[in-house]
Amino acid sequence: MNADGRNVRRVTDLTANYITPAWANDGQSLVVASDRDDPDWEIYMLDRNGSNLRRLTNNQFADRFPSWHP
């Protein structure tokens, strides 16, 4: 959405839980934690428009707090 709260747009689907989003510094990518593919949480990255979803982690631990390093 815009800084003033207008133009709200969904970038994830409703088939899974998505938590703790973090935007890249350039605003073009987003990382989130999700339980979409496993019973545990993994980290995913997607483009700002919701496309190009990529799984970044794959382990038996709950990965829940993604962030970007400058």
C-alpha positions as CSV (number, residue, x, y, z in Angstrom):
1,M,0.0,0.0,0.0
2,N,1.0,3.6,-0.3
3,A,2.4,5.4,2.8
4,D,-1.0,7.0,3.3
5,G,-2.8,3.6,3.4
6,R,-4.3,3.8,-0.1
7,N,-3.9,1.2,-2.8
8,V,-3.8,-1.9,-0.6
9,R,-2.8,-5.0,-2.6
10,R,-2.4,-8.6,-1.6
11,V,0.9,-10.2,-2.6
12,T,0.4,-13.7,-1.0
13,D,-2.2,-16.3,-1.5
14,L,-4.6,-17.6,1.2
15,T,-3.6,-21.2,1.1
16,A,-0.9,-20.8,3.8
17,N,0.2,-18.6,6.7
18,Y,2.7,-15.9,6.0
19,I,4.3,-14.0,8.9
20,T,7.1,-11.5,9.7
21,P,7.5,-9.9,6.3
22,A,10.6,-7.8,5.6
23,W,11.0,-5.6,2.6
24,A,14.4,-5.3,0.8
25,N,16.0,-1.8,0.9
26,D,15.1,-1.1,-2.7
27,G,11.5,-2.1,-2.1
28,Q,11.5,-4.6,-5.0
29,S,11.5,-7.9,-3.0
30,L,10.0,-9.2,0.2
31,V,11.0,-12.1,2.4
32,V,8.4,-13.9,4.6
33,A,8.2,-16.9,6.8
34,S,5.5,-19.4,5.7
35,D,4.2,-22.9,6.4
36,R,3.0,-23.4,2.8
37,D,5.1,-26.5,1.9
38,D,5.9,-28.1,5.2
39,P,4.5,-28.5,8.7
40,D,7.4,-26.3,9.9
41,W,8.2,-22.7,8.8
42,E,10.5,-21.9,6.0
43,I,11.7,-18.5,4.5
44,Y,10.5,-17.4,1.1
45,M,11.3,-14.5,-1.2
46,L,9.0,-12.9,-3.7
47,D,8.9,-9.9,-6.0
48,R,6.9,-6.9,-4.8
49,N,4.0,-7.7,-7.0
50,G,3.6,-11.2,-5.5
51,S,5.3,-13.1,-8.3
52,N,8.4,-15.2,-8.5
53,L,8.0,-16.9,-5.1
54,R,11.3,-18.8,-4.1
55,R,11.9,-20.9,-1.1
56,L,15.2,-19.9,0.6
57,T,15.4,-22.4,3.5
58,N,14.7,-26.1,3.7
59,N,15.3,-27.7,7.1
60,Q,13.4,-29.2,10.1
61,F,13.7,-26.1,12.2
62,A,11.1,-23.3,12.4
63,D,12.6,-20.4,10.3
64,R,10.4,-17.5,11.3
65,F,12.2,-14.1,11.3
66,P,13.8,-13.2,8.0
67,S,15.6,-9.9,7.5
68,W,17.9,-8.2,5.1
69,H,21.5,-7.3,5.6
70,P,22.7,-4.1,4.1
